[in-house]
Each structure stands twice: as structure tokens, then as C-alpha cells.
Amino acid sequence: MFKIFGRKSEDNEISLLELELQNPVDCICDFTYNFHWQHKGEKLDPKWKIPGNDLTFGEIVDHLKKGGNLKIKGNVGHRLCSSMGTNLVYFGGNGEEISVGDVYVDGDVDTRMGISMTRGNIYVNGHVSEPIGNILEVKSDVKGYKKFRSITDIATHGLIDDIPVGFQTVANNIVINDRTVKDTVGARIDVDTEIIVNGNVDLSTGILMKRGMVRVNGNAGKNTGALLNGGLIIINGNTDDFTGIDMIKGEIIVNGDAGKFMAANKKGGFLLVNKGSPIPPTSMVQLETSDHHLLIEQGMDPGKFHKFK
């Protein structure tokens, strides 16, 4: 492969870009540019150059979208590869997944690598700090590197030739036992799959899901079910605040305390919880027969639950 170091090349056939970092930089390969729609470019803009390099944050993302690969030499900051593989509506896309190139890191990576990631591979030869994102480790095909793939990618497209590390698959269902704390588990899933996490998770479980089920046998962090657009999320423990925020449709079951500000700005769907403090106009309603059946199917006692709609 032809390599360049933090600069553009006139060679249209180039397949690998290489960056050298003197200090950790946040949001490299972040397809959202640190949620650009919230800060309107004040915190990060695609036109900004990556510190110490001639390439911009936007050029790196565009390169990956074209199927090119990226190698980073040095330690990386937070949110590496956030939403990688998603053709985001905010930037003129359709919200669907897209094929992308791979990212290689010769160094350590800070927290939230791969949040809401849907496609591509990340290779790291250093330490990855938790919480990590919507990713799982598979046996690496590159010596000296750990390899990570999106949970959503594996559920949607299968393992292909990859071998699981710390999880198992049956058909397109996934059981995760790696005990790493993850954010955004099941982000944007739109297939009939069942993902079971044995352990605690952190932020935004099931964000933007359309189909399938995510079950966490442990506690979850804030924003569980944020922007949920279908499917079922089950937390067999407590969640932090803002459970079901901006929820569009689907169901959330919390077999514990769902926290404060529950269902803030909810558009549709419902929540079945042991305990929680909703934001109006969401209010408690009577459980229906179908709710009883759903809870019993999941091995839970309907008598301990309240419905919020």
C-alpha cells in the first residue's frame, strides 16, 4: 500500500492514509463530528485540520467512506470511529449503513471507541479504555493487533470468517460475556435479532433501533432506548435517568428502577417498569393482557410492573 503522512496525495489510487499524533486527539473518524448538529461547528468542524497533520477531520471520514483505510501512529483520544459506517441524514445521507474502510491504531485508545458504529473494522495494538462502544472483539487477522467489529454489523451480516472473542453467536443472535462495559449496544439495528449482554452497560442502549431485541442482564446507564424506533429493550436491573428519551415506537422493559425524567419527549411506544419518574404527558396506564403475556414470556412477574404510555 502507498502511504502518506497527514497530507493529501495526488495519487487517486491511494488506499491507505497515515496520521501521526503527538498527543491524543478526540473524535478522529467521528462521522458525527462530535454531534455537529448540536454545536453547529463550535466544538468540531469537518474543515478543521487534525492537530499536527495536513488532513482535515472531514477528509479522513470521506476517505473511509470511499473504502480507504487509515493508520494512526500514536495514542488516540475519545470517540474514535463514532457512528462509523452510517450515512447520516444530517449530512445529506439516508440514515442507512454504508461500507467503509478499516482503521488501524498503533497506540492506545481512550473511552467510547466505536459508539453507534455500524460498519468497518478497528485494529488496535495498544490499550482500549472502557466504556467502549457498540463493538465486539473478534480474532484478529493482523498480527499484533486486536480486531473489533460493530455489534450491529455482526447481527446484520454475520461473522463471515471472524471468530468471536468473549461472545457467541447462534444464527444472527449474539450472547455477550466479555464483561466490558459498552455504550450504544445494538445501535441502529434493523433485523430480527436477539442480543443478550451478561453484565452492565452504559449509555444509550438500543439507540435508534428499528427491530430486534437487546436484553441486558445487569444495569444500564443514561438514555436507555433513546430515539428507539421499534424493537424491544429489556434491562434486567436498573437504568439511569432519561430512559426512553425521544422514543418513537417500540417497547422498553426495566426490571428495576428506570430513574428520573423517564420518557422525556416520547412520541410513541410504551415502557413497563418496576419504578420510575416519568415526564408529562407520559403517565401510568393500566396493564393490558398483551403486556402480561410479554412479561411472562420474559420470565417476569407482571404484578411488579407499571405501564407508562
PAZAPA-4460 file (N, C-alpha, C; in steps of 0.05 Angstrom, whole numbers, plus 32768, in hexadecimal, padded with zeros to 4 digits):
% residues 309
    n_x    n_y    n_z   ca_x   ca_y   ca_z    c_x    c_y    c_z   seq   type   mol
   8011   7FE8   8000   8000   8000   8000   8011   8019   8000     1      M     A
   8009   802D   7FF1   8016   8047   7FF1   800E   8056   800A     2      F     A
   8020   8063   8018   801A   8071   8030   8020   808F   802D     3      K     A
   800F   809F   803B   8015   80BB   803E   8012   80C2   805B     4      I     A
   8020   80D7   8063   8021   80DE   807F   8013   80F9   8084     5      F     A
   7FFA   80F7   808A   7FEB   810F   8092   7FE9   8123   807C     6      G     A
   7FE9   811B   8063   7FE7   812E   804D   7FD7   8122   8036     7      R     A
   7FCE   8132   8024   7FC0   8128   800C   7FD4   811C   7FF9     8      K     A
   7FCA   810A   7FE8   7FDA   80FF   7FD3   7FCD   8104   7FB8     9      S     A
   7FDE   8108   7FA4   7FD3   810B   7F89   7FCE   80F0   7F7C    10      E     A
   7FD5   80DB   7F8A   7FD1   80C0   7F80   7FB4   80B7   7F85    11      D     A
   7FA4   80B5   7F70   7F88   80AD   7F74   7F84   8090   7F7C    12      N     A
   7F9A   8080   7F7A   7F98   8064   7F80   7F9E   805E   7F9D    13      E     A
   7FA4   8073   7FAD   7FAC   806E   7FC8   7F97   8060   7FD8    14      I     A
   7F9E   804D   7FE9   7F8B   803E   7FFA   7F90   8041   8017    15      S     A
   7FA7   804D   801F   7FAE   804F   803B   7FB8   806B   8041    16      L     A
   7FAC   8078   8055   7FB6   8091   8060   7FC3   808B   807B    17      L     A
   7FD6   809B   8082   7FE4   8097   809B   7FE6   80B2   80AA    18      E     A
   7FDE   80B2   80C4   7FE0   80C9   80D5   7FF4   80C3   80EB    19      L     A
   8003   80D8   80F3   8014   80D6   810A   800A   80EA   811F    20      E     A
   8005   80E1   8137   7FFB   80F2   814C   8010   80F5   8162    21      L     A
   8016   810E   8169   8028   8114   817F   8019   8111   819A    22      Q     A
   8000   8118   819A   7FEF   8116   81B1   7FD4   810B   81A9    23      N     A
   7FC5   80FF   81BC   7FAB   80F3   81B5   7F98   8108   81AA    24      P     A
   7F89   8102   8195   7F76   8113   8188   7F5B   8105   8189    25      V     A
   7F46   8114   8192   7F2B   8109   8193   7F1E   8109   8178    26      D     A
   7F0A   80F7   8175   7EF8   80F8   815E   7F04   80F3   8143    27      C     A
   7F1B   80E5   8142   7F25   80DD   8128   7F13   80C8   811C    28      I     A
   7F0D   80CA   8102   7EFB   80B8   80F4   7EDF   80B8   8100    29      C     A
   7ED7   80CF   810C   7EBD   80D2   8118   7EAA   80DC   8102    30      D     A
   7E98   80CB   80F9   7E86   80D2   80E3   7E72   80E8   80EC    31      F     A
   7E6F   80ED   8106   7E5D   8102   8110   7E6C   811C   8115    32      T     A
   7E86   811B   8115   7E97   8133   811C   7E8E   813E   8137    33      Y     A
   7E8E   812C   814B   7E87   8133   8166   7E6A   813E   8167    34      N     A
   7E58   8131   8159   7E3C   813A   8158   7E39   8157   814E    35      F     A
   7E43   815B   8136   7E44   8175   8129   7E2A   8184   812A    36      H     A
   7E13   8175   8129   7DF9   8182   8128   7DF2   818F   8143    37      W     A
   7E01   8188   8158   7DFC   8195   8172   7E0C   81AF   8175    38      Q     A
   7E25   81AF   816C   7E36   81C6   8171   7E3C   81D7   8158    39      H     A
   7E32   81CD   8141   7E34   81DD   8128   7E51   81E4   8121    40      K     A
   7E63   81D3   8127   7E7F   81D8   811F   7E90   81E6   8133    41      G     A
   7E85   81ED   814A   7E95   81FB   815F   7EA9   81E8   816C    42      E     A
   7EA3   81CF   816F   7EB5   81BC   817C   7EC6   81AD   8169    43      K     A
   7EBB   81A8   8151   7ECA   8199   813C   7EBC   819D   8122    44      L     A
   7ECC   81A1   810D   7EC0   81A4   80F2   7ED0   8193   80DF    45      D     A
   7EC3   8188   80CA   7ED2   8178   80B7   7EE9   8186   80A9    46      P     A
   7EE8   81A0   80A8   7EFE   81B0   809B   7F16   81B4   80AC    47      K     A
   7F14   81AD   80C6   7F2B   81B1   80D8   7F41   819D   80D2    48      W     A
   7F5A   81A5   80D3   7F70   8193   80CF   7F75   8183   80E9    49      K     A
   7F7C   816A   80E6   7F84   815A   80FD   7F9E   8164   8107    50      I     A
   7FA1   816A   8121   7FB9   8176   812C   7FD2   8167   8124    51      P     A
   7FE5   8176   8119   7FFF   816B   8110   7FFE   815E   80F5    52      G     A
   7FE8   8160   80E7   7FE5   8153   80CD   7FD8   8167   80B9    53      N     A
   7FDC   8161   809F   7FD0   8171   808A   7FB4   8169   8083    54      D     A
   7FAC   8151   808A   7F91   8148   8084   7F7D   8152   8098    55      L     A
   7F64   8156   808E   7F4F   815F   809F   7F3F   8147   80AA    56      T     A
   7F2F   814D   80BF   7F1D   8138   80C9   7F0A   812E   80B4    57      F     A
   7F01   8140   80A3   7EEE   8138   808E   7EFB   8128   8078    58      G     A
   7F14   812E   8071   7F22   811E   805C   7F26   8101   8065    59      E     A
   7F2B   80FD   807F   7F2F   80E2   8089   7F15   80D2   8087    60      I     A
   7EFF   80DF   808F   7EE5   80D1   808D   7EDE   80CB   8070    61      V     A
   7EE2   80DE   805E   7EDD   80DA   8042   7EEE   80C3   8036    62      D     A
   7F07   80C2   803F   7F18   80AC   8036   7F0D   8091   803E    63      H     A
   7F04   808F   8057   7EF9   8076   8060   7EDF   806F   8051    64      L     A
   7ECF   8083   804B   7EB6   807E   803C   7EBC   8073   8020    65      K     A
   7ED3   807A   8015   7EDB   8071   7FFA   7EE8   8055   7FFB    66      K     A
   7EEA   804A   8013   7EF5   802F   8016   7F13   802F   801D    67      G     A
   7F1F   8047   8021   7F3B   8049   8028   7F3F   8042   8046    68      G     A
   7F58   803A   804C   7F5F   8034   8067   7F6F   804A   8074    69      N     A
   7F70   804A   808E   7F7F   805F   809D   7F90   8051   80B2    70      L     A
   7FAA   805A   80B4   7FBC   8051   80C9   7FC4   8069   80DA    71      K     A
   7FC0   8066   80F5   7FC6   807C   8107   7FDE   8073   8119    72      I     A
   7FF3   8083   8119   800A   807D   8129   800A   8090   8141    73      K     A
   8006   8085   8159   8004   8095   8171   7FEB   808F   8180    74      G     A
   7FE9   8099   8198   7FD1   8095   81A8   7FBA   80A6   819E    75      N     A
   7FA2   809B   819F   7F8A   80A8   8195   7F78   80AF   81AC    76      V     A
   7F68   80C5   81A9   7F56   80CE   81BE   7F3C   80C0   81BE    77      G     A
   7F27   80CE   81C8   7F0C   80C3   81CB   7EFE   80C1   81B0    78      H     A
   7EEA   80AF   81AF   7ED6   80AE   819A   7EE2   80A8   817E    79      R     A
   7EF7   8098   817E   7F01   808F   8164   7EEC   807F   8155    80      L     A
   7EE7   8086   813C   7ED5   8078   812A   7EB8   8079   8133    81      C     A
   7EB0   808F   8140   7E94   8092   8148   7E82   8091   812F    82      S     A
   7E6D   8081   8130   7E5A   807D   811A   7E66   8076   80FF    83      S     A
   7E7E   806B   8100   7E8B   8063   80E7   7E7A   804E   80D8    84      M     A
   7E77   8053   80BE   7E67   8041   80AE   7E4A   8049   80AA    85      G     A
   7E42   8061   80B4   7E27   806B   80B2   7E26   8083   809F    86      T     A
   7E14   8083   808C   7E10   8099   807A   7DFC   80AC   8087    87      N     A
   7E06   80BE   8098   7DF6   80CE   80A9   7DE4   80E2   809A    88      L     A
   7DCB   80E4   80A3   7DB8   80F6   8096   7DC0   8113   8098    89      V     A
   7DCC   811A   80AF   7DD4   8136   80B3   7DE7   8140   809E    90      Y     A
   7DF7   812E   8093   7E0B   8135   807F   7E01   812E   8063    91      F     A
   7DE7   812B   8060   7DDB   8125   8045   7DD8   8108   803E    92      G     A
   7DDD   80F6   8051   7DDA   80DA   804C   7DBE   80D0   8051    93      G     A
   7DBB   80B5   8050   7DA0   80A9   8053   7D9D   809B   806E    94      N     A
   7DB2   809D   807F   7DB1   8090   8099   7DB7   8072   8099    95      G     A
   7DBD   8067   8081   7DC3   804B   807F   7DE1   8045   8082    96      E     A
   7DE8   802C   8084   7E04   8025   8086   7E12   8026   806B    97      E     A
   7E2C   802B   806C   7E3C   802B   8053   7E56   801C   8059    98      I     A
   7E61   8010   8044   7E7B   8003   8047   7E91   8018   804B    99      S     A
   7EA4   8012   805C   7EBA   8024   8061   7ED4   8014   8063   100      V     A
   7EEA   8023   8063   7F04   8017   8067   7F0A   8011   8084   101      G     A
   7F22   8008   8089   7F2A   8000   80A4   7F3D   8014   80B1   102      D     A
   7F3E   8013   80CB   7F4F   8026   80DB   7F62   8015   80EB   103      V     A
   7F7C   801D   80EA   7F91   800F   80F9   7F9E   8024   810C   104      Y     A
   7FA2   801C   8125   7FAE   802E   8139   7FC7   8021   8145   105      V     A
   7FDD   802E   8141   7FF6   8027   814E   7FF8   8037   8168   106      D     A
   7FEA   802F   817C   7FEA   803E   8195   7FD1   8037   81A5   107      G     A
   7FCC   8047   81BA   7FB5   8042   81CB   7F9D   8053   81C1   108      D     A
   7F85   804B   81CA   7F6D   8059   81C3   7F5D   805F   81DC   109      V     A
   7F54   8078   81DF   7F45   8080   81F6   7F28   8076   81F4   110      D     A
   7F16   807F   8205   7EFB   8074   8208   7EE9   8079   81F0   111      T     A
   7ED4   8069   81EF   7EBE   806B   81DC   7EC6   8068   81BF   112      R     A
   7EDA   8056   81BB   7EE1   804E   819F   7ECA   803F   8193   113      M     A
   7EC1   8047   817C   7EAC   8038   816D   7E90   803C   8177   114      G     A
   7E8A   8053   8184   7E6E   8057   818C   7E5C   805A   8173   115      I     A
   7E46   804C   8173   7E32   804C   815D   7E3F   8044   8143   116      S     A
   7E55   8036   8143   7E62   802C   812B   7E51   8016   811E   117      M     A
   7E50   8017   8103   7E40   8003   80F5   7E51   7FF1   80E2   118      T     A
   7E66   7FFC   80D6   7E76   7FEC   80C2   7E94   7FF3   80C6   119      R     A
   7EA4   7FE2   80B9   7EC1   7FE6   80BA   7ECE   7FD6   80D0   120      G     A
   7EE9   7FD5   80D0   7EF9   7FC8   80E4   7F0C   7FDC   80F1   121      N     A
   7F11   7FD8   810B   7F26   7FE8   8118   7F3B   7FD4   8123   122      I     A
   7F54   7FDA   811D   7F6A   7FCA   8127   7F7B   7FDB   813A   123      Y     A
   7F80   7FD0   8152   7F8F   7FE0   8166   7FA5   7FCE   8172   124      V     A
   7FBE   7FD9   8173   7FD3   7FC9   817F   7FDB   7FD3   819B   125      N     A
   7FCB   7FE6   81A6   7FCF   7FEF   81C1   7FB6   7FE9   81D3   126      G     A
   7FB3   7FF9   81E7   7F9D   7FF6   81FB   7F85   8006   81F2   127      H     A
   7F6D   7FFA   81F6   7F54   8008   81F0   7F45   800C   820B   128      V     A
   7F40   8026   8212   7F33   802C   822B   7F15   8029   8229   129      S     A
   7F09   8020   823F   7EEC   801D   8241   7EE0   8037   824D   130      E     A
   7EC6   803C   8246   7EB5   802B   8236   7EBC   802D   8218   131      P     A
   7EB9   8017   820A   7EBC   8017   81EE   7EA0   801A   81E1   132      I     A
   7E9F   8019   81C7   7E85   801E   81BA   7E77   8004   81B2   133      G     A
   7E69   8006   819B   7E59   7FF0   8191   7E6A   7FDC   8181   134      N     A
   7E7E   7FD1   818F   7E92   7FC0   8182   7E98   7FA7   8191   135      I     A
   7EA2   7F93   8183   7EAA   7F7A   818E   7EC6   7F73   8183   136      L     A
   7ED6   7F65   8193   7EEF   7F5B   8189   7EEC   7F41   817B   137      E     A
   7EFA   7F3E   8164   7EFC   7F25   8156   7F19   7F1E   8153   138      V     A
   7F1F   7F05   814D   7F3B   7EFD   814A   7F47   7F0C   8133   139      K     A
   7F5E   7F18   8138   7F6A   7F2A   8124   7F77   7F1A   810E   140      S     A
   7F76   7F26   80F6   7F84   7F1B   80DF   7F9D   7F2B   80D9   141      D     A
   7FA4   7F3E   80EB   7FBD   7F4E   80E8   7FCD   7F4A   8102   142      V     A
   7FE5   7F3F   80FF   7FF6   7F39   8116   7FFC   7F52   8127   143      K     A
   7FF9   7F50   8141   8000   7F66   8153   7FE9   7F79   8159   144      G     A
   7FD2   7F75   814B   7FBB   7F87   814F   7FA3   7F77   8159   145      Y     A
   7F93   7F85   816A   7F78   7F7B   8170   7F65   7F86   815B   146      K     A
   7F51   7F76   8154   7F3E   7F7E   813F   7F23   7F81   814B   147      K     A
   7F15   7F96   8144   7EFA   7F9C   814E   7EE7   7FA1   8137   148      F     A
   7ECE   7F95   813A   7EB9   7F9A   8126   7EA0   7FA4   8135   149      R     A
   7E8F   7FB1   8126   7E76   7FBB   8131   7E63   7FA4   8138   150      S     A
   7E56   7FA6   814F   7E41   7F92   8157   7E2B   7F92   8141   151      I     A
   7E24   7FAA   8138   7E0F   7FAD   8124   7E18   7F9F   810A   152      T     A
   7E31   7FA2   8102   7E3B   7F95   80EA   7E3A   7F77   80EC   153      D     A
   7E42   7F6C   8103   7E42   7F4F   8107   7E26   7F44   8107   154      I     A
   7E13   7F53   8114   7DF7   7F4A   8115   7DEB   7F4B   80F9   155      A     A
   7DF3   7F5E   80E9   7DE7   7F63   80CF   7DF3   7F51   80B9   156      T     A
   7E0E   7F4F   80BA   7E1C   7F41   80A4   7E29   7F27   80AC   157      H     A
   7E29   7F21   80C6   7E35   7F08   80CF   7E53   7F0B   80D4   158      G     A
   7E5F   7EF6   80DE   7E7C   7EF7   80E4   7E8D   7EF6   80CB   159      L     A
   7E82   7EEB   80B5   7E92   7EE6   809D   7EA8   7ED2   80A5   160      I     A
   7EC1   7EDB   80A4   7ED7   7EC8   80AC   7EE3   7ECE   80C7   161      D     A
   7ED6   7EE1   80D6   7EE1   7EE8   80F0   7EDA   7ED4   8106   162      D     A
   7EEB   7ED3   811A   7EE7   7EC1   8131   7EE2   7ED2   8149   163      I     A
   7ECD   7ECD   8158   7EC6   7EDE   816F   7EDA   7EDD   8186   164      P     A
   7EDD   7EF3   8194   7EEE   7EF5   81AC   7EDB   7F00   81C2   165      V     A
   7ED3   7EEF   81D5   7EC3   7EF8   81EB   7EA5   7EFA   81E5   166      G     A
   7E9D   7EEE   81CF   7E80   7EED   81C9   7E7B   7ED5   81B7   167      F     A
   7E61   7ECE   81B4   7E59   7EB7   81A4   7E43   7EC0   8191   168      Q     A
   7E40   7EB3   817B   7E2A   7EB8   8169   7E1B   7E9E   8162   169      T     A
   7E01   7EA1   8160   7DF0   7E8B   8156   7DDE   7E98   8141   170      V     A
   7DE2   7E90   8128   7DD6   7E9E   8111   7DDF   7EBB   8113   171      A     A
   7DCC   7ECE   8113   7DD4   7EEB   8116   7DCF   7EF5   8132   172      N     A
   7DCB   7EE3   8146   7DC8   7EEB   8162   7DE4   7EEA   816F   173      N     A
   7DE8   7EFD   8182   7E02   7F00   818E   7E00   7F00   81AD   174      I     A
   7E11   7EF1   81BA   7E12   7EF0   81D7   7E2E   7EFA   81DF   175      V     A
   7E2F   7F10   81EE   7E48   7F1E   81F5   7E4F   7F19   8212   176      I     A
   7E67   7F0D   8216   7E70   7F07   8231   7E8C   7F13   8236   177      N     A
   7E94   7F27   8227   7EAF   7F31   8229   7EB4   7F43   8241   178      D     A
   7E9E   7F4C   824E   7E9F   7F5C   8267   7EAC   7F77   8263   179      R     A
   7EAD   7F80   824A   7EB6   7F9C   8245   7E9D   7FAE   8246   180      T     A
   7E9F   7FC5   8251   7E88   7FD8   8252   7E86   7FE6   8238   181      V     A
   7E6E   7FE6   822C   7E6A   7FF1   8211   7E55   8006   8211   182      K     A
   7E57   8019   81FF   7E42   802D   81F8   7E34   8024   81DF   183      D     A
   7E1C   802D   81DA   7E0D   802C   81C1   7E0B   800F   81B7   184      T     A
   7E08   7FFC   81C8   7E05   7FE0   81C0   7DED   7FDD   81AE   185      V     A
   7DF1   7FD2   8196   7DDB   7FCD   8184   7DD2   7FE6   8174   186      G     A
   7DE3   7FFA   8172   7DDC   8013   8165   7DD3   800D   8148   187      A     A
   7DBC   8019   8140   7DB2   8019   8125   7DAC   7FFD   811A   188      R     A
   7DA9   7FE9   812B   7DA3   7FCE   8120   7D88   7FCE   8113   189      I     A
   7D86   7FC2   80FB   7D6E   7FC0   80EB   7D6A   7FA4   80E0   190      D     A
   7D70   7F90   80F1   7D6C   7F74   80EA   7D60   7F65   8102   191      V     A
   7D54   7F4F   80FD   7D48   7F3F   8112   7D5E   7F2F   8120   192      D     A
   7D69   7F3B   8134   7D7F   7F2F   8142   7D7A   7F31   8160   193      T     A
   7D89   7F21   816F   7D87   7F23   818D   7DA4   7F26   8197   194      E     A
   7DA9   7F3B   81A5   7DC3   7F41   81B1   7DC1   7F40   81CF   195      I     A
   7DD0   7F2E   81DB   7DCF   7F2B   81F8   7DEB   7F33   8203   196      I     A
   7DEB   7F46   8216   7E03   7F4F   8223   7E03   7F46   8240   197      V     A
   7E15   7F35   8248   7E17   7F2C   8264   7E2B   7F3E   8272   198      N     A
   7E21   7F53   827F   7E31   7F67   828C   7E25   7F82   8289   199      G     A
   7E32   7F96   8295   7E28   7FB1   8294   7E30   7FBF   827A   200      N     A
   7E20   7FD2   8272   7E26   7FE3   825B   7E23   8000   8263   201      V     A
   7E2B   8012   8251   7E2A   802F   8258   7E16   803D   8246   202      D     A
   7E1D   8051   8237   7E0B   8064   822B   7DFC   8058   8213   203      L     A
   7DE3   8061   820F   7DD3   8060   81F6   7DD1   8044   81EB   204      S     A
   7DCA   8031   81FC   7DC5   8016   81F2   7DAE   8016   81DE   205      T     A
   7DB2   800A   81C6   7D9D   8008   81B3   7D96   8022   81A4   206      G     A
   7DA7   8035   81A5   7DA1   804F   8198   7D9B   804A   817A   207      I     A
   7D84   8056   8171   7D7C   8056   8155   7D77   8039   814A   208      L     A
   7D72   8026   815C   7D6A   800B   8153   7D50   800D   8144   209      M     A
   7D4C   7FFB   8130   7D33   7FF9   8122   7D26   7FDE   8125   210      K     A
   7D36   7FC9   8128   7D2C   7FAE   812C   7D3F   7F9F   813F   211      R     A
   7D36   7F87   8147   7D47   7F76   8158   7D43   7F7B   8175   212      G     A
   7D54   7F6E   8185   7D52   7F70   81A2   7D6E   7F72   81AD   213      M     A
   7D72   7F84   81C1   7D8A   7F85   81D1   7D82   7F7F   81EE   214      V     A
   7D8F   7F6C   81FA   7D8A   7F65   8216   7DA4   7F68   8226   215      R     A
   7DA3   7F77   823B   7DBA   7F7B   824C   7DB5   7F6E   8267   216      V     A
   7DC4   7F5A   826E   7DC2   7F4E   8288   7DD5   7F5C   829B   217      N     A
   7DCD   7F75   82A2   7DDD   7F86   82B3   7DD1   7FA2   82B2   218      G     A
   7DE0   7FB6   82BB   7DD6   7FD1   82BB   7DDE   7FE0   82A2   219      N     A
   7DD0   7FF6   829C   7DD6   8006   8284   7DD8   8023   828D   220      A     A
   7DE6   8033   827C   7DEA   804F   8282   7DD4   8061   8278   221      G     A
   7DDA   807B   8274   7DC6   808E   826B   7DBE   8089   824E   222      K     A
   7DA6   8094   8247   7D9D   8095   822B   7D97   8079   8220   223      N     A
   7D91   8066   8230   7D8A   804C   8226   7D72   804E   8214   224      T     A
   7D74   8043   81FC   7D5D   8045   81E9   7D59   8060   81DD   225      G     A
   7D6E   8071   81DD   7D6B   808B   81D0   7D65   8088   81B3   226      A     A
   7D51   8097   81AA   7D49   8097   818D   7D42   807B   8184   227      L     A
   7D39   806A   8196   7D31   804F   818E   7D1A   8051   8179   228      L     A
   7D1E   8042   8163   7D0B   8044   814D   7D00   8028   8146   229      N     A
   7CFF   8017   8159   7CF4   7FFC   8156   7D04   7FE8   8165   230      G     A
   7CFA   7FD0   8168   7D08   7FBB   8176   7D03   7FBC   8194   231      G     A
   7D12   7FAC   81A3   7D0E   7FA9   81BF   7D29   7FAA   81CE   232      L     A
   7D29   7FBA   81E3   7D41   7FBC   81F5   7D38   7FB2   8210   233      I     A
   7D47   7FA0   821B   7D42   7F95   8236   7D5B   7F99   8247   234      I     A
   7D58   7FA8   825D   7D6D   7FAB   8271   7D66   7F9C   828A   235      I     A
   7D74   7F87   8290   7D6E   7F77   82A7   7D7E   7F82   82BF   236      N     A
   7D78   7F9B   82C5   7D86   7FAA   82DA   7D7C   7FC6   82DA   237      G     A
   7D8C   7FD9   82E3   7D84   7FF5   82E3   7D90   8004   82CB   238      N     A
   7D83   801B   82C4   7D8E   802D   82B0   7D93   8048   82BE   239      T     A
   7DA4   8058   82B2   7DA8   8073   82BB   7D92   8085   82AF   240      D     A
   7D94   809F   82B1   7D7F   80B1   82A9   7D7B   80B2   828A   241      D     A
   7D64   80BE   8282   7D5D   80C3   8266   7D58   80A9   8257   242      F     A
   7D4F   8094   8264   7D47   807C   8256   7D30   8082   8243   243      T     A
   7D33   8079   822A   7D1F   807E   8216   7D1D   809A   820B   244      G     A
   7D32   80AA   820E   7D31   80C5   8204   7D2E   80C6   81E6   245      I     A
   7D1C   80D7   81DC   7D18   80D9   81BF   7D0F   80C0   81B2   246      D     A
   7D04   80AD   81C1   7CFB   8093   81B7   7CE5   8097   81A2   247      M     A
   7CE7   8089   818C   7CD4   808C   8176   7CBF   8075   8177   248      I     A
   7CC9   805C   8178   7CB7   8045   817C   7CC8   802E   8186   249      K     A
   7CBB   8017   818C   7CC8   8001   8198   7CC1   7FFE   81B6   250      G     A
   7CCF   7FEC   81C3   7CCA   7FE7   81E0   7CE4   7FE6   81F0   251      E     A
   7CE2   7FF0   8208   7CF9   7FEE   821B   7CEF   7FE1   8235   252      I     A
   7CFC   7FCD   823E   7CF6   7FC0   8258   7D0E   7FC5   826A   253      I     A
   7D09   7FCF   8282   7D1E   7FD3   8296   7D16   7FC4   82AF   254      V     A
   7D23   7FAE   82B5   7D1D   7F9E   82CC   7D2C   7FA9   82E5   255      N     A
   7D25   7FC3   82EA   7D32   7FD2   8300   7D2A   7FEF   82FF   256      G     A
   7D3B   8001   8307   7D35   801D   8307   7D3E   802A   82ED   257      D     A
   7D2C   8037   82DF   7D32   8043   82C5   7D3B   8060   82C8   258      A     A
   7D3E   806A   82E0   7D4A   8084   82E5   7D37   809B   82E0   259      G     A
   7D43   80B3   82E1   7D33   80CC   82DE   7D32   80D4   82C0   260      K     A
   7D1F   80E6   82BB   7D1C   80F2   82A0   7D16   80DC   828B   261      F     A
   7D08   80C7   8294   7D01   80B1   8282   7CEF   80BA   826C   262      M     A
   7CF4   80B0   8254   7CE3   80B5   823C   7CE1   80D2   8235   263      A     A
   7CF6   80E2   823A   7CF5   80FE   8233   7CF3   8101   8214   264      A     A
   7CE0   8111   820C   7CDC   8117   81EF   7CD5   80FE   81E0   265      N     A
   7CC8   80EB   81EC   7CC1   80D2   81DF   7CAB   80D7   81CB   266      K     A
   7CAD   80CA   81B3   7C9A   80CD   819E   7C86   80B5   819D   267      K     A
   7C90   809D   81A4   7C7F   8085   81A2   7C8D   806E   81B1   268      G     A
   7C80   8057   81AF   7C8A   8040   81BD   7C82   8041   81DB   269      G     A
   7C8C   802E   81EB   7C86   802D   8207   7C9C   8021   8217   270      F     A
   7C9B   8026   8232   7CAF   801B   8244   7CA1   800A   8259   271      L     A
   7CAD   7FF4   8260   7CA4   7FE3   8277   7CBB   7FE3   828B   272      L     A
   7CB6   7FEF   82A3   7CCC   7FF1   82B6   7CC2   7FEB   82D2   273      V     A
   7CD4   7FE3   82E3   7CCE   7FE0   8300   7CC9   7FFB   830D   274      N     A
   7CDB   800E   8305   7CDA   8028   8312   7CE6   803D   82FF   275      K     A
   7CDC   8055   8300   7CE7   806A   82EF   7CD7   8084   82F1   276      G     A
   7CE4   809A   82EA   7CD7   80B4   82EC   7CD5   80C0   82D0   277      S     A
   7CBC   80BF   82C4   7CB9   80C8   82A8   7CB7   80E6   82A6   278      P     A
   7CBC   80F0   828D   7CB8   810C   8286   7C9D   810E   8278   279      I     A
   7C8A   811F   8281   7C71   8122   8273   7C76   812B   8256   280      P     A
   7C64   8122   8243   7C4A   8116   8248   7C4A   80F8   824C   281      P     A
   7C61   80EB   824C   7C62   80CF   8252   7C57   80CA   826E   282      T     A
   7C46   80B6   8271   7C3A   80B0   828B   7C34   8092   828E   283      S     A
   7C2E   808A   82A6   7C29   806E   82AB   7C0D   8066   82A1   284      M     A
   7C0C   804F   8293   7BF3   8044   8289   7BF0   8027   8292   285      V     A
   7BD9   801C   828F   7BD4   8000   8297   7BE2   7FEC   8284   286      Q     A
   7BEE   7FD8   8291   7BFA   7FC2   8280   7BE4   7FB4   8271   287      L     A
   7BEA   7FAD   8258   7BD7   7F9E   8247   7BDF   7F81   8247   288      E     A
   7BCD   7F70   823D   7BD3   7F53   823C   7BEC   7F4E   822D   289      T     A
   7BF1   7F5C   8217   7C09   7F58   8207   7C22   7F5F   8217   290      S     A
   7C20   7F72   8229   7C37   7F79   823A   7C3E   7F63   824D   291      D     A
   7C29   7F57   8259   7C2C   7F40   826B   7C3B   7F2A   825C   292      H     A
   7C31   7F24   8244   7C3E   7F0E   8234   7C5B   7F14   822E   293      H     A
   7C61   7F2D   8226   7C7C   7F35   8220   7C8E   7F31   8238   294      L     A
   7C86   7F3A   824F   7C96   7F37   8267   7C9A   7F1A   826F   295      L     A
   7C85   7F0A   826D   7C87   7EEE   8274   7C9A   7EE0   8261   296      I     A
   7C98   7EE7   8247   7CAB   7EDB   8234   7CC8   7EE1   823A   297      E     A
   7CCD   7EF7   8247   7CE8   7EFF   824E   7CEF   7EF6   826A   298      Q     A
   7CDE   7EE5   8277   7CE4   7EDA   8291   7CE1   7EEE   82A8   299      G     A
   7CCF   7F02   82A4   7CCB   7F16   82B8   7CAF   7F16   82C3   300      M     A
   7CAC   7F20   82DC   7C92   7F20   82EA   7C83   7F3A   82E3   301      D     A
   7C6D   7F38   82D4   7C5E   7F51   82CD   7C55   7F61   82E4   302      P     A
   7C51   7F54   82FB   7C47   7F62   8313   7C5A   7F76   831E   303      G     A
   7C74   7F75   8315   7C88   7F88   831F   7C8C   7FA0   830C   304      K     A
   7C7D   7FA1   82F6   7C82   7FB5   82E1   7C6C   7FCA   82DF   305      F     A
   7C75   7FE1   82D6   7C62   7FF7   82CF   7C67   7FFE   82B2   306      H     A
   7C52   8006   82A4   7C54   800D   8288   7C52   802C   8285   307      K     A
   7C64   8036   8274   7C64   8053   826F   7C62   8057   8250   308      F     A
   7C4F   8069   8249   7C4A   806D   822D   7C45   808A   8227   309      K     A
***
